[in-house]
Structures are given as structure tokens and as C-alpha cells.
Amino acid sequence: MDFELTEEQKEFRKNFRAFCEKEIVPRASRVDAEAAFSFENQRCLGEIGFFGLPFPEKYGGIQKPILTCTIAWEELARACPSTFLSCGLSSLFSGMAIHLFGSEEQKQTYLRKLISGEKIGAFALSEPHCGSDMAALKTEARKEGEGRGYILNGTKAFVTNGPIADFVILFAITNPAAAPDRRMSAFIVEKGTPGFSAGPAMEKLGARGSPTSQLTLKECTIAEDHLLGAEGEGSRYATKVKELGRLGYAAYSLGVGQACLEESIRYAQERQAFGRPIAHFQEISFKVADMQMFVDTGRLLTYRAGWMIDRGVEASVDISIAKLFTSEAATWCAANAVQIHGGYGFLKGYKVERLYRDAKLGEIGEGTSEMQRRTIARSLLGEGF
């Protein structure tokens, strides 16, 4: 395997990192402290074409390989995990669902405006009583008759961008009597639709600048043309989009781990103890060395998964491996970055304190570590186990 990035990808990383250092990093601490989404970050990312990275030029995108997208996701997560979650993952989820399964009219109406940064999207699958168990969904979409649309009732939970989204890709049961993988359909629900409301942003441990809320549907009526794709195909659509989402979460954790490594190196070289920088002490230098090992390994796994997708190779298990490893590695790196900083690492205002809180989400979002291990084990042992 050729592990070398192309010259174009190297230049892309260099330029995008410079952009993040100039535009995103200076606002990251305030985004967390105020627990507020940065519309300024969204505007800047829209202007440079970030939202269009995986999408065709026909809709205003620039259609780069998934590996190039992964590089951008890592860099944005390194700069500000909250901004990556809202502007990276959430836009990827909602945009990719429309790109892969939407009608031409839906792509022109929603995808184009998402790519330009005019609109903010969200993806609503989980419910208060279930997360990874799609078969347990209770939100229903009742068809009123030919040409009369659907009436939606239910509650969605943990919706990234829920309070600020202009539209939501929302999943609901359309045929309860069908086989489990044929019960669910996907819909586009716009902000302001009667019967549709978003709850207040939840207080979270980390990624505080990426607003998350519940969504409530009470006799919410939508037109028939707001059905995404075909009725009964929601399970297949969700599985495909969530696969890319897991890769996005791997990039999230990779960016957090890289930021922890850089902060630890800087601090270890500057902080003095017993007359010399603490980097001279083995207890510190070995922690930094282990961080580099974890980050490098995670990057190889994550980039390999992106590389496989670009070549049309089945990568579901490889994505799970990448997400599992990078998320647990990021948590380890964050904990040890705080340890290296000592008492300062425990104070608000220090970057590693924020990264410590942000890191944990990687082990939970888009399938917990336990779910990733289950996916990997099933691929090795078979469905019967």
C-alpha cells in the first residue's frame, strides 16, 4: 500500500490548517466557554468551500476524495471539536443523505444551500429510549392518502444542531407490520413546520459549542414530496450515512488526540521543575512518546478506511476499527495531557481541560465503543455469535 498523500492533498492540508489557525482556533475557547454555536465559523467555512468537499460541482461542491475530506475533518476537529461536530459531521449527515437518496428537486432546494453555508442541517435518528437500536424506534409517519402527505408524531433525542437547524433529515416508522429493515422511512422536515419544535440546547460535558437538543413532533404534517427517497428504505439509508458518520467521528478523535499531543509537547518544553524543563524527565517524555504512537496508529487506521471508500472497497468493519481505536486513544491522550500539565491542566481556560471533556464524546457518538467491538466481533465470528 502506498501511504504517501498526493502533492495536492499535502498542499490542501497545509492551506486548510493555516485557515483553521487563523479563523477557527482563536474562537475555540470562547465557543466552549459560552456554549454557543459560532455562526462566524460557519460563514468562514462556507466561503472557502468546506461544506462542499464531498459533493459534486453541480450543486456548488468541489467533490474531493473521502480521504481528502478526512484530512479536513481531522484539522477542523484539532482546531475546534465543537465546530467540527456542527459544521462537519452534522452537515455531512444531512447533506450526504440528500445527495445519495434525494430527488433532483430536493438536491437543488436543500443540498445547494447547505453547501453554500446558507442553511444548517441536522440528522435525527436516535430517540429517548434507544440509540443504536434502530428497530426500536417509535416515531411514526402516518400517510393521510394519495397526495395528502404524512403526519408525524414522536420525539427525537441527542440531535446535533437541533436548536439551530433549518431542516432535519428525520426517520420515522411508516409500516409497523413490515420486516424490521423495511419499517422505517426518511423525511425532510423544515424549521417552522406546524407541529415540529426543537427543545433548548442541552448542557453537556464537552463539545459545548455544538448545540444538541430533543425534537418533538405532534401531528406534524409534511407534504408527500418531503419523503426522502422511497418509503421503507430508511433503514438502508441510515446505515449508509452513519457509516460515513463513524469515519467522521474517527477524524474527530484523531484531531483531539493530535491537539493533546501538541499541547503536551509545548508545555513539557516550557514548564520548569528542579531547574530544567519537565520534558527531561522520563515520566513525562514517555507519555509524550506514547501519545505520538497512538495518534500515528489512529491516523493510519482512519486514512486507510477513507482510502478504501475512495476505491469502492467494503470498509464498514475497518471504519469501526478506526473509530474504536482513535476514540479510546484520544481519551487516553487527553487524560495524560492533563496529567502533564498538573494543576494547570485542571483549570478552566487551559486548552487541555477543554480537550479532556471533548475527547469522551468520541467513545459515545455514532455508536459506542461497545457497539464497535460488537461489529468487529461479528465480522470475525459470524452472525450466529
C-alpha positions in Angstrom: 0.0 0.0 0.0 1.2 3.5 -0.8 1.0 5.5 2.4 2.0 8.8 0.8 -0.5 11.5 0.3 -0.6 13.2 -3.1 1.0 16.6 -3.5 -2.5 18.0 -3.8 -3.5 16.5 -0.5 -0.4 17.8 1.2 -1.0 21.3 -0.1 -4.6 21.0 0.9 -3.7 20.1 4.5 -1.2 22.9 4.7 -3.6 25.5 3.5 -6.6 24.3 5.5 -4.5 24.1 8.7 -3.4 27.7 8.1 -7.1 28.7 7.6 -8.1 26.9 10.9 -5.2 28.5 12.8 -6.3 32.0 11.6 -10.1 31.7 11.7 -11.2 28.8 13.9 -8.6 28.4 16.7 -8.9 32.0 18.1 -12.6 31.4 18.7 -12.5 27.9 20.1 -12.1 28.8 23.8 -15.0 31.2 23.6 -17.2 28.8 21.7 -16.7 26.3 24.6 -17.0 28.8 27.4 -20.2 30.4 26.1 -21.6 27.0 24.9 -22.6 28.9 21.8 -22.5 27.8 18.1 -20.2 30.1 16.1 -22.1 31.4 13.1 -18.9 33.2 12.2 -17.1 29.9 11.9 -19.9 28.6 9.7 -19.7 31.6 7.4 -15.9 31.3 7.0 -16.1 27.6 6.3 -18.8 28.2 3.7 -16.7 30.9 2.0 -13.8 28.5 1.5 -15.9 25.6 0.2 -15.6 23.3 3.3 -19.2 22.2 3.2 -18.9 21.2 -0.5 -15.9 18.9 -0.1 -17.6 15.6 -0.7 -20.3 16.9 -3.1 -20.5 17.4 -6.9 -19.8 20.7 -8.6 -23.3 20.6 -10.0 -24.6 21.6 -6.6 -21.8 24.0 -5.7 -19.4 21.4 -4.3 -15.8 20.6 -5.1 -16.1 16.8 -4.8 -12.8 15.7 -3.3 -11.9 12.1 -2.4 -13.1 10.9 1.0 -9.5 10.7 2.2 -9.1 14.5 1.4 -12.3 15.1 3.3 -11.0 13.1 6.3 -7.9 15.3 6.3 -10.1 18.4 6.6 -12.2 16.8 9.3 -9.2 16.0 11.4 -7.8 19.5 11.0 -11.1 21.2 11.9 -11.5 18.9 15.0 -8.0 19.7 16.0 -8.8 23.4 15.9 -12.3 23.2 17.5 -14.1 20.0 18.2 -17.5 21.7 18.6 -17.2 23.4 15.3 -16.4 20.2 13.6 -19.4 18.4 15.1 -21.9 21.1 13.9 -20.3 22.2 10.7 -18.5 18.9 9.8 -20.5 15.9 11.0 -24.0 17.3 11.0 -23.7 18.8 7.6 -22.1 15.6 6.3 -25.0 13.5 7.7 -27.8 15.7 6.3 -26.1 16.6 3.1 -25.0 13.0 2.3 -28.5 11.7 2.9 -29.9 14.1 0.3 -27.0 13.6 -2.1 -27.3 9.8 -2.1 -31.0 9.4 -1.9 -32.8 12.7 -2.6 -34.6 13.8 -5.7 -33.1 16.4 -8.0 -35.6 18.9 -6.7 -34.5 18.1 -3.1 -30.9 18.5 -4.0 -31.4 21.8 -5.6 -33.5 23.0 -2.7 -31.5 21.8 0.3 -28.1 20.4 -0.7 -27.1 23.5 -2.7 -27.9 25.8 0.2 -26.2 23.5 2.7 -23.0 23.6 0.6 -23.1 27.4 0.3 -23.5 27.7 4.1 -26.9 29.4 3.8 -28.6 26.5 5.6 -27.8 24.4 8.6 -28.8 20.7 8.6 -29.4 18.1 11.2 -29.9 14.3 11.3 -32.5 12.8 13.7 -32.5 9.1 14.3 -32.0 8.4 18.0 -34.9 8.6 20.4 -35.0 9.0 24.2 -35.4 5.2 24.8 -33.0 4.0 22.1 -29.8 4.9 20.4 -28.1 2.3 18.3 -31.2 0.1 18.2 -32.9 1.3 15.1 -35.5 -1.4 15.3 -36.9 0.1 18.5 -37.9 3.5 17.0 -41.3 4.7 17.9 -41.7 7.9 15.9 -44.4 7.3 13.3 -45.3 8.8 10.0 -48.9 8.2 9.0 -49.9 8.7 5.4 -53.1 10.5 5.0 -53.9 9.3 1.5 -52.6 9.9 -2.0 -51.2 13.4 -2.4 -52.2 14.4 1.2 -48.7 14.0 2.8 -47.7 12.5 6.1 -48.5 13.2 9.7 -45.5 12.7 12.1 -45.7 12.0 15.8 -42.8 11.3 18.2 -39.6 12.5 19.9 -36.0 12.5 18.7 -33.1 12.8 21.1 -29.5 13.9 21.0 -29.9 15.8 17.8 -26.7 17.7 16.9 -27.7 21.2 15.6 -31.3 20.5 16.7 -31.9 24.1 18.1 -30.4 25.9 15.0 -31.1 23.6 12.1 -33.1 25.0 9.1 -34.1 21.4 8.1 -33.7 17.9 9.6 -33.4 14.5 8.0 -35.7 12.6 10.2 -36.5 8.9 10.4 -40.0 7.5 11.3 -41.9 4.2 11.1 -44.2 4.1 8.1 -45.1 0.4 8.1 -45.0 -1.2 11.6 -46.1 -4.6 10.2 -43.2 -4.8 7.8 -39.9 -6.6 8.3 -37.5 -4.7 10.7 -35.4 -3.3 7.9 -38.5 -2.2 5.9 -40.5 -0.4 8.6 -38.7 3.0 8.5 -38.6 5.9 6.1 -36.7 9.1 5.9 -38.2 12.6 5.7 -37.0 16.2 5.3 -38.7 18.4 7.9 -38.2 22.1 7.8 -37.9 24.5 10.7 -41.2 26.3 11.3 -43.4 23.4 10.1 -46.5 23.3 12.3 -46.3 20.6 15.0 -42.5 20.5 14.8 -40.4 22.0 17.6 -36.8 21.9 18.9 -36.1 21.8 22.6 -33.5 24.0 24.3 -29.8 23.2 23.9 -28.7 20.5 26.4 -26.0 21.2 29.0 -23.1 18.9 28.0 -19.8 17.8 29.4 -17.9 18.6 26.2 -18.3 19.9 22.7 -20.4 22.6 24.4 -20.4 24.9 21.3 -22.2 22.3 19.2 -25.9 22.6 20.3 -27.8 19.4 20.9 -31.5 19.1 21.7 -34.6 17.0 21.5 -37.0 17.4 18.6 -40.8 16.9 19.1 -43.4 16.1 16.5 -47.1 16.5 17.4 -49.4 16.0 14.5 -46.7 17.5 12.3 -48.0 17.5 8.7 -45.5 17.5 5.8 -46.0 17.3 2.1 -45.5 14.0 0.2 -42.5 15.4 -1.6 -40.7 15.7 1.7 -40.3 11.9 1.7 -36.6 11.3 1.1 -36.1 8.5 -1.5 -38.5 5.6 -1.3 -40.8 4.6 1.5 -39.5 1.7 3.6 -35.9 2.4 2.7 -35.0 4.4 5.8 -33.0 1.7 7.5 -30.8 1.2 4.5 -30.3 5.0 4.1 -29.4 5.4 7.8 -26.9 2.6 7.7 -25.1 4.1 4.7 -25.0 7.6 6.0 -24.0 6.5 9.5 -21.0 4.6 8.1 -19.5 7.8 6.9 -20.5 9.4 10.2 -18.4 6.8 12.1 -15.4 7.8 9.9 -16.2 11.4 10.8 -16.1 10.6 14.4 -12.8 8.8 14.0 -11.4 12.0 12.4 -12.9 13.9 15.4 -11.0 11.8 17.9 -7.9 12.0 15.7 -8.0 15.8 15.8 -8.5 15.9 19.5 -5.6 13.4 20.1 -3.3 15.5 17.8 -4.2 18.7 19.7 -3.4 16.9 23.1 0.0 15.8 21.7 0.9 19.3 20.5 -0.2 21.0 23.8 1.8 18.4 25.8 5.0 18.9 23.8 4.8 22.7 24.1 4.1 22.6 27.9 6.7 19.9 28.6 9.4 22.1 26.9 8.4 25.3 28.7 7.5 24.1 32.2 10.4 24.1 34.6 10.9 21.8 37.6 14.0 21.2 39.6 16.0 23.5 37.4 15.1 22.1 34.0 12.2 21.6 31.6 9.9 18.7 32.6 10.5 17.2 29.2 13.8 16.0 30.5 12.1 13.6 33.0 11.3 10.1 31.7 7.9 10.2 33.4 6.9 13.0 31.0 8.8 12.1 27.9 7.4 8.6 27.8 3.9 9.9 28.0 4.5 12.2 25.0 6.1 9.3 23.1 3.1 7.1 23.8 0.8 9.9 22.6 2.6 10.0 19.3 2.3 6.2 18.9 -1.4 6.4 19.5 -2.0 9.3 17.2 0.1 7.9 14.4 -1.6 4.5 14.6 -5.0 6.1 14.7 -4.2 8.2 11.6 -3.1 5.1 9.7 -6.4 3.3 10.5 -8.5 6.3 9.8 -6.8 7.2 6.5 -6.9 3.6 5.4 -10.7 3.5 5.9 -11.1 6.7 3.8 -8.7 5.3 1.1 -10.8 2.1 1.0 -14.1 4.0 0.5 -12.5 6.0 -2.4 -11.6 2.7 -4.1 -15.0 1.2 -3.7 -13.8 -1.4 -1.2 -16.2 -2.6 1.6 -14.9 -0.7 4.6 -17.6 -0.9 7.3 -15.5 -3.0 9.7 -12.4 -1.0 9.0 -14.3 2.2 9.9 -15.4 0.6 13.2 -11.8 -0.4 13.9 -10.6 3.2 13.2 -13.3 4.8 15.3 -12.8 2.4 18.2 -9.1 2.9 18.3 -8.9 6.6 17.8 -11.7 7.4 20.3 -10.1 5.4 23.1 -6.7 6.7 22.2 -7.9 10.3 22.3 -9.4 9.8 25.7 -6.0 8.4 26.9 -4.1 11.2 25.3 -6.4 13.8 26.9 -6.1 12.3 30.3 -2.3 12.2 30.1 -2.2 15.8 28.7 -4.0 16.9 31.8 -1.5 14.9 33.9 1.5 16.5 32.2 0.0 20.0 32.9 -0.5 19.1 36.5 -2.7 21.5 38.5 -2.9 23.9 35.5 -4.5 21.1 33.4 -7.3 21.1 35.9 -8.1 24.8 35.5 -10.8 26.3 33.2 -9.2 28.3 30.4 -6.4 25.7 29.7 -6.9 24.0 26.4 -6.2 20.5 27.7 -9.0 20.9 30.2 -11.4 21.5 27.3 -9.9 18.7 25.2 -10.3 16.3 28.2 -14.0 17.0 28.2 -14.3 16.9 24.4 -12.5 13.6 24.0 -15.0 11.5 25.7 -17.7 12.0 23.1 -15.7 10.0 20.6 -16.3 6.9 22.6 -20.1 7.5 22.6 -21.2 9.3 19.5 -22.3 7.4 16.4 -22.1 4.0 18.1 -20.4 3.4 21.4 -17.1 1.6 21.7 -19.1 -1.4 22.8 -21.1 -1.3 19.6 -17.9 -1.0 17.5 -16.5 -4.1 19.2 -19.7 -5.9 18.5 -19.5 -5.0 14.8 -15.8 -6.2 14.6 -16.5 -9.4 16.6 -19.5 -10.2 14.3 -17.3 -9.9 11.2 -14.8 -12.4 12.7 -17.2 -14.9 14.4 -20.3 -14.7 12.2 -23.9 -13.6 12.8 -24.6 -16.6 15.0 -22.4 -15.3 17.7 
